[in-house]
Amino acid sequence: MYIGVHDDEGNYRGRQGCEYESEPWSGLSYALHHEGRGDCILCTDGDDDIMGGILFDTVDDAADEWNDGHIVEESNGQKVLVDLPNGYKLVAERSSDPMYEKEIYIGLLNKDGVWCQDLAVVGELRDGVFGVFVYSDCNDEDYTHEFTIGMFQEESK
């Protein structure tokens, strides 16, 4: 899922940060989009079509509509937040450090929105091999378990 940039007539102009967003000439709106037509049951329209047919005035309005704001697209990738019963949030976010751009960090945010605990790091180690580093000791800032997982290869037809 991502938030797309549109003019006020609903014409798709690109993703957030596109040229049209900084210099709109026919109004500025935002809409939810879902890639993967044919691969996901929720994606019933083309990649450039508006999910649900609704235009929003701001990025925040669009993000709030999707899962009560749990999915927020950022300039460096996507962050997913899941509300937990105790007021904390489970978060998965892409690294903003160019040296680690192929890694996703999974952890907890406290009630003030501050990262308070690492749970795991997942990233590509080399072509087709992924590393998963798990922090199973809540009192230790170093990971305790490391796994490697090979990428599934589809058979050629």
C-alpha positions in Angstrom: 0.0 0.0 0.0 1.2 3.5 -0.7 -0.2 7.0 -0.9 -0.3 8.5 -4.4 -0.4 12.1 -5.5 -3.3 13.2 -7.7 -4.8 16.4 -9.1 -8.3 17.5 -7.9 -9.8 15.6 -10.8 -8.3 12.3 -9.6 -5.6 11.9 -12.2 -2.6 10.0 -10.9 0.5 12.2 -10.9 3.0 9.9 -9.1 4.2 8.9 -5.6 4.8 11.2 -2.7 7.7 13.5 -3.5 7.0 13.6 -7.2 7.4 16.8 -9.2 3.7 17.5 -9.4 3.4 17.5 -5.6 5.8 20.4 -5.3 4.3 22.3 -8.2 0.6 21.3 -8.6 -1.1 23.1 -11.5 -4.6 21.5 -11.2 -5.1 21.1 -7.5 -3.5 18.6 -5.1 -5.1 15.5 -3.6 -3.9 12.2 -2.2 -5.3 8.7 -2.5 -4.5 5.1 -1.3 -3.1 2.7 -3.8 -2.4 -1.0 -3.6 0.1 -2.7 -5.9 -0.3 -6.4 -6.9 -3.3 -6.8 -9.0 -3.8 -10.5 -9.5 -1.5 -11.3 -6.6 -3.6 -10.0 -3.7 -7.4 -10.2 -3.2 -7.5 -6.6 -1.9 -6.0 -5.2 -5.1 -9.0 -5.1 -7.5 -7.8 -2.1 -9.6 -4.7 -1.2 -11.5 -1.6 0.1 -9.7 -2.4 3.7 -10.7 -6.1 3.5 -9.8 -7.5 5.0 -6.6 -8.2 2.4 -3.9 -11.8 2.8 -2.8 -12.3 5.7 -5.2 -11.7 8.4 -2.5 -9.5 11.5 -2.7 -8.1 13.1 0.4 -6.9 16.7 1.0 -3.8 15.7 2.9 -1.3 12.8 3.3 -2.3 12.6 6.9 -6.0 12.2 6.0 -5.2 9.4 3.7 -2.9 7.6 6.2 -5.6 8.0 9.0 -8.2 6.4 6.8 -6.0 3.3 6.2 -6.0 1.1 9.3 -6.6 4.1 11.6 -3.2 5.6 10.6 -1.2 2.5 11.3 0.5 2.6 7.9 2.4 5.7 7.1 4.5 6.2 4.1 7.7 8.1 4.7 10.3 9.6 2.4 12.8 6.8 3.2 10.4 3.9 2.8 7.4 2.6 4.8 6.8 2.3 8.5 4.1 0.0 9.8 2.7 0.6 13.3 0.5 -1.7 15.2 -1.3 -0.5 18.4 -0.8 -2.8 21.4 -3.3 -2.9 24.3 -0.8 -1.3 26.8 -0.4 1.9 24.7 2.8 0.7 23.1 3.2 0.2 19.4 4.9 -2.6 17.4 6.9 -1.0 14.6 8.6 -2.2 11.5 10.6 0.3 9.5 13.2 0.4 6.8 16.6 1.7 7.7 17.3 5.3 6.8 21.0 4.7 6.8 22.3 4.2 3.2 24.8 1.6 4.5 21.9 -0.6 5.7 19.2 0.3 3.2 18.3 -3.4 2.7 17.4 -3.9 6.4 14.1 -3.6 8.3 14.1 -3.0 12.0 11.3 -4.4 14.2 10.8 -3.1 17.7 8.6 -1.4 20.2 7.7 2.3 20.7 6.7 3.4 24.2 3.6 5.5 25.0 5.6 8.6 24.1 6.5 7.3 20.6 10.1 6.6 21.6 11.9 3.5 20.4 12.4 1.4 23.5 13.2 -2.2 22.6 14.7 -4.0 19.6 13.0 -7.2 18.6 14.6 -8.2 15.3 16.5 -7.0 12.3 15.9 -8.6 8.9 18.0 -7.9 5.9 19.6 -9.3 2.8 23.2 -10.5 3.5 24.0 -11.4 -0.1 22.0 -12.3 -3.3 19.1 -14.5 -2.2 20.3 -15.0 1.4 18.6 -13.1 4.3 19.8 -12.7 7.9 17.4 -12.5 10.8 18.8 -11.2 14.1 16.6 -11.7 17.1 16.8 -9.9 20.4 15.2 -12.4 22.8 16.7 -10.9 26.0 14.7 -7.8 27.0 17.6 -6.6 29.2 20.4 -7.0 26.6 20.9 -4.5 23.7 22.7 -7.2 21.6 21.0 -9.7 19.5 20.9 -13.2 21.0 20.0 -15.4 17.9 21.0 -15.3 14.3 19.4 -17.2 11.4 20.0 -17.2 7.7 17.1 -17.9 5.2 17.5 -18.6 1.5 15.1 -17.0 -0.9 12.5 -19.3 -2.4 13.1 -19.8 -6.1 10.2 -20.4 -8.4 10.5 -23.2 -10.9 10.7 -22.0 -14.6 7.6 -23.0 -16.6 
